[in-house]
Amino acid sequence: MADTGGFRRAAERCHVSQPSLSAQLAQLESALGVRLFERTRRRVLLTAAGEQLVGRARRLLTEADDLARSARHLGDPLAGTLRIGVIPTIAPYLLPEIAPALRAKYPRLAVIWSEERTAGLVHGLERGQLDAILVALVAGMGHFGHEVIVVDEFVVAAPVGHPLCRPARPARLSDLAGESVLLLEDGHCFREQALSLCAGAGAQEADFRGTSLGTLALMVAGGAGITLLPTLALDVENRRGELRTRRFARPAPSRTLVLAWRKQSPSGGAMRELAAAMRVAYRARRR
């Protein structure tokens, strides 16, 4: 009910009747000696005590799930099912290579991939809804274990004939000064990284905000401005050669792609092995 805000939807999620759930909640509150929820006609709200105890309950359930998974993994840590989340600016470019590679290397392992933005994936990992996440490393992830898959450098992407991509030498951030740069919409970590670079270079954000890197590439090809793209996406987003790209001088701006998991998870060793297999698959893709 902390998630749904009501008895009916909570009962549906738990696959029990609403009266049964209400009775169980009353028994729990009686046993604990505190009110966990405040009932109103329209919804159910957590009390102050409920806020604290629900948070602890979530952590206990996650640890219990990890304990059960640890027992299952004693025989073969890479058998069974793993739930791995991945951000949209990685999924279409990396999964076509690494997903088949993992299936071939670990035939007894089933990976359920879930695509979502970073904040949602971090939340899902913390609550035990995911076993690992494939994301760009950002601040605030120090409480996770992680392995680096690749350092993904950014490039400037412009329409054919744009003067910014004519020089043969690598670009500098100062070359972006005064340019109109197309960026992703709010919620994408790649947007925040690109926005920070543009601000430091004196570039302006264009009025349009894209929902995906593919949308940005199409808009740039149509002459709407320039953008920054991760190298990982170039084979897909410039497959028709409609963009002109220019790499940055070293050290180039980049993002670090990692496989991350809860540090207390019993799957840590298996995750490191999976990350190594992902690195091999990525390098094979680049040959």
C-alpha positions as CSV (number, residue, x, y, z in Angstrom):
1,M,0.0,0.0,0.0
2,A,3.0,2.3,0.4
3,D,3.4,2.0,-3.4
4,T,-0.3,1.9,-4.5
5,G,-1.9,4.3,-2.0
6,G,-4.9,2.1,-1.6
7,F,-6.2,-1.3,-0.5
8,R,-7.7,-2.4,-3.8
9,R,-4.6,-2.1,-5.9
10,A,-2.4,-3.4,-3.1
11,A,-4.6,-6.5,-2.7
12,E,-4.5,-7.1,-6.5
13,R,-0.7,-7.0,-6.5
14,C,-0.6,-9.4,-3.5
15,H,-3.2,-11.7,-5.1
16,V,-5.4,-11.6,-2.0
17,S,-8.8,-10.2,-1.3
18,Q,-9.1,-6.7,0.0
19,P,-10.8,-7.8,3.3
20,S,-8.0,-10.3,3.9
21,L,-5.3,-7.7,3.3
22,S,-7.0,-5.2,5.6
23,A,-7.2,-7.9,8.3
24,Q,-3.6,-8.8,8.0
25,L,-2.6,-5.1,8.2
26,A,-4.6,-4.7,11.3
27,Q,-2.9,-7.7,12.9
28,L,0.5,-6.3,11.9
29,E,-0.2,-2.9,13.4
30,S,-1.5,-4.6,16.6
31,A,1.6,-6.7,16.9
32,L,3.9,-3.7,16.3
33,G,1.9,-1.4,18.6
34,V,1.9,1.5,16.1
35,R,-0.3,2.8,13.2
36,L,1.5,2.3,9.9
37,F,-1.2,3.8,7.6
38,E,-3.6,6.7,7.9
39,R,-6.9,5.8,6.1
40,T,-8.9,8.4,4.3
41,R,-11.9,8.0,1.9
42,R,-9.7,8.6,-1.2
43,R,-6.4,6.9,-0.3
44,V,-4.1,5.4,2.3
45,L,-1.2,7.4,3.6
46,L,1.9,6.3,5.5
47,T,2.2,7.6,9.0
48,A,5.6,8.9,10.3
49,A,6.2,5.5,12.0
50,G,5.1,3.8,8.8
51,E,7.7,5.7,6.7
52,Q,10.5,4.5,8.9
53,L,9.3,0.9,9.2
54,V,8.4,0.4,5.6
55,G,11.9,1.5,4.6
56,R,13.4,-1.1,6.9
57,A,11.0,-3.7,5.7
58,R,12.0,-3.1,2.1
59,R,15.7,-3.6,3.1
60,L,14.8,-6.8,5.0
61,L,12.9,-8.2,2.0
62,T,15.8,-7.4,-0.3
63,E,18.3,-9.1,2.0
64,A,15.9,-12.1,2.3
65,D,15.8,-12.3,-1.5
66,D,19.6,-12.1,-1.7
67,L,19.8,-14.9,0.8
68,A,17.5,-17.1,-1.2
69,R,19.5,-16.3,-4.4
70,S,22.7,-17.0,-2.6
71,A,21.5,-20.5,-1.8
72,R,20.4,-21.1,-5.4
73,H,23.8,-19.9,-6.7
74,L,25.9,-22.2,-4.5
75,G,25.6,-24.9,-7.2
76,D,26.0,-22.6,-10.3
77,P,26.0,-18.9,-9.9
78,L,25.4,-18.4,-13.6
79,A,22.4,-20.6,-13.9
80,G,18.8,-19.5,-13.5
81,T,17.5,-16.0,-14.1
82,L,19.1,-12.6,-13.7
83,R,17.2,-9.3,-14.0
84,I,19.4,-6.6,-15.6
85,G,18.3,-3.1,-16.3
86,V,19.9,-1.0,-19.0
87,I,19.6,2.7,-20.0
88,P,18.1,3.7,-23.4
89,T,21.4,5.3,-24.6
90,I,23.1,1.9,-24.2
91,A,20.5,-0.7,-25.0
92,P,20.1,-0.5,-28.8
93,Y,23.8,-0.2,-29.4
94,L,25.3,-2.8,-27.0
95,L,22.6,-5.4,-26.3
96,P,22.6,-6.8,-29.9
97,E,26.2,-7.9,-29.4
98,I,26.4,-8.8,-25.7
99,A,23.0,-10.5,-25.3
100,P,23.8,-13.3,-27.8
101,A,27.3,-13.6,-26.5
102,L,26.0,-14.2,-22.9
103,R,23.5,-16.8,-24.2
104,A,26.2,-18.7,-26.0
105,K,28.7,-18.5,-23.0
106,Y,26.1,-19.3,-20.3
107,P,23.4,-21.5,-21.8
108,R,21.8,-22.2,-18.4
109,L,21.4,-18.5,-17.6
110,A,18.3,-16.5,-18.6
111,V,18.7,-12.7,-18.6
112,I,15.6,-10.6,-18.4
113,W,16.6,-7.1,-19.8
114,S,14.7,-4.1,-18.7
115,E,15.1,-0.7,-20.4
116,E,14.7,2.5,-18.3
117,R,16.4,5.7,-17.4
118,T,19.1,5.7,-14.7
119,A,17.1,7.0,-11.8
120,G,14.5,4.2,-12.2
121,L,17.1,1.6,-12.6
122,V,19.0,2.7,-9.5
123,H,15.8,2.6,-7.6
124,G,15.0,-0.9,-8.8
125,L,18.4,-2.1,-7.9
126,E,18.3,-0.7,-4.4
127,R,14.9,-2.3,-3.8
128,G,15.9,-5.7,-5.1
129,Q,13.7,-5.6,-8.2
130,L,16.8,-5.8,-10.4
131,D,20.0,-7.9,-9.9
132,A,22.3,-5.5,-11.8
133,I,22.1,-2.4,-14.1
134,L,24.1,-1.5,-17.2
135,V,24.5,2.3,-17.0
136,A,26.9,5.2,-17.3
137,L,28.7,5.7,-14.0
138,V,27.4,8.9,-12.3
139,A,27.8,10.5,-8.9
140,G,25.9,8.8,-6.1
141,M,26.6,5.2,-7.1
142,G,29.4,4.6,-4.6
143,H,27.3,2.2,-2.6
144,F,27.2,-0.2,-5.5
145,G,29.8,-2.7,-6.7
146,H,30.6,-2.2,-10.3
147,E,32.9,-3.3,-13.2
148,V,33.8,-1.1,-16.1
149,I,32.7,-2.3,-19.6
150,V,34.0,0.5,-21.7
151,V,35.0,4.2,-21.7
152,D,32.7,5.6,-24.4
153,E,34.1,8.8,-25.9
154,F,31.8,11.6,-27.3
155,V,32.0,13.0,-30.8
156,V,30.5,16.1,-32.5
157,A,27.8,15.2,-35.0
158,A,26.8,17.8,-37.6
159,P,24.9,17.8,-40.9
160,V,26.8,17.4,-44.2
161,G,28.7,20.6,-45.1
162,H,28.6,22.1,-41.6
163,P,31.8,24.1,-41.1
164,L,32.4,22.6,-37.6
165,C,33.3,19.2,-39.1
166,R,35.5,20.4,-41.9
167,P,38.8,20.7,-40.1
168,A,40.9,17.5,-40.1
169,R,42.3,18.1,-36.6
170,P,40.4,16.8,-33.5
171,A,37.9,19.2,-32.0
172,R,38.3,21.2,-28.8
173,L,35.4,22.1,-26.5
174,S,36.0,25.7,-27.4
175,D,35.0,25.0,-31.0
176,L,31.4,24.6,-29.8
177,A,31.2,28.2,-28.7
178,G,28.1,29.8,-30.1
179,E,26.7,26.6,-31.6
180,S,23.1,25.5,-31.1
181,V,23.3,21.9,-29.7
182,L,20.5,19.5,-29.7
183,L,20.2,17.5,-26.5
184,L,18.0,14.7,-25.0
185,E,15.0,15.5,-22.8
186,D,15.2,15.6,-19.0
187,G,15.9,12.4,-17.2
188,H,18.6,11.1,-19.4
189,C,22.1,11.1,-17.7
190,F,23.6,11.6,-21.2
191,R,21.7,14.9,-21.4
192,E,23.3,16.1,-18.1
193,Q,26.8,15.1,-19.3
194,A,26.3,16.9,-22.6
195,L,24.7,19.9,-21.0
196,S,27.6,20.3,-18.7
197,L,30.1,20.2,-21.6
198,C,28.1,22.7,-23.6
199,A,27.8,25.1,-20.7
200,G,31.6,25.1,-20.2
201,A,32.2,25.6,-24.0
202,G,29.8,28.5,-24.4
203,A,27.4,26.6,-26.6
204,Q,23.6,27.1,-26.5
205,E,21.0,24.4,-26.1
206,A,18.6,24.2,-29.0
207,D,14.9,24.6,-28.4
208,F,14.2,21.0,-29.4
209,R,14.7,18.1,-26.9
210,G,14.9,14.6,-28.2
211,T,13.5,11.4,-26.7
212,S,16.3,9.3,-28.1
213,L,19.7,9.5,-29.7
214,G,18.1,8.3,-32.9
215,T,15.8,11.4,-32.9
216,L,18.8,13.7,-32.3
217,A,20.7,12.1,-35.2
218,L,17.7,12.6,-37.6
219,M,17.2,16.2,-36.6
220,V,20.9,17.0,-37.1
221,A,20.9,15.3,-40.5
222,G,18.0,17.5,-41.4
223,G,20.0,20.6,-40.5
224,A,18.4,21.5,-37.2
225,G,21.8,22.0,-35.5
226,I,24.6,19.9,-34.1
227,T,24.7,17.4,-31.3
228,L,27.1,15.2,-29.2
229,L,26.9,11.5,-29.7
230,P,28.6,8.6,-27.8
231,T,30.9,6.6,-30.0
232,L,28.9,3.5,-29.1
233,A,25.9,4.8,-31.1
234,L,27.7,5.8,-34.3
235,D,27.4,2.5,-36.2
236,V,23.6,2.6,-35.8
237,E,22.8,6.3,-35.9
238,N,25.1,7.1,-38.8
239,R,24.7,3.9,-40.7
240,R,23.4,5.9,-43.8
241,G,26.3,8.4,-43.7
242,E,24.0,11.4,-43.3
243,L,26.1,12.9,-40.5
244,R,29.6,14.3,-40.3
245,T,31.4,13.5,-37.1
246,R,34.5,14.8,-35.5
247,R,36.4,13.4,-32.6
248,F,37.6,15.5,-29.7
249,A,41.3,16.0,-28.8
250,R,42.5,13.9,-25.9
251,P,41.5,13.7,-23.2
252,A,38.2,13.5,-24.9
253,P,34.9,13.9,-23.0
254,S,33.4,10.5,-22.3
255,R,31.2,8.4,-20.2
256,T,32.1,5.2,-18.3
257,L,29.8,2.3,-18.9
258,V,29.6,-0.1,-16.0
259,L,27.7,-3.2,-14.8
260,A,26.6,-2.4,-11.3
261,W,25.1,-4.4,-8.5
262,R,24.4,-4.3,-4.8
263,K,27.6,-4.7,-2.8
264,Q,25.9,-7.2,-0.4
265,S,24.5,-9.3,-3.2
266,P,25.8,-12.9,-3.3
267,S,26.0,-12.5,-7.1
268,G,29.0,-10.2,-7.0
269,G,31.5,-12.8,-8.3
270,A,29.0,-13.8,-11.1
271,M,28.5,-10.2,-12.0
272,R,32.2,-9.6,-12.4
273,E,32.4,-12.7,-14.7
274,L,29.4,-11.3,-16.7
275,A,31.1,-7.9,-17.0
276,A,34.3,-9.6,-18.4
277,A,32.2,-11.5,-21.0
278,M,30.5,-8.2,-21.9
279,R,33.9,-6.5,-22.4
280,V,35.0,-9.4,-24.7
281,A,31.8,-9.1,-26.7
282,Y,32.2,-5.3,-27.1
283,R,35.8,-5.6,-28.3
284,A,34.8,-8.2,-30.8
285,R,32.2,-5.8,-32.1
286,R,34.8,-3.1,-32.6
287,R,37.1,-5.3,-34.8
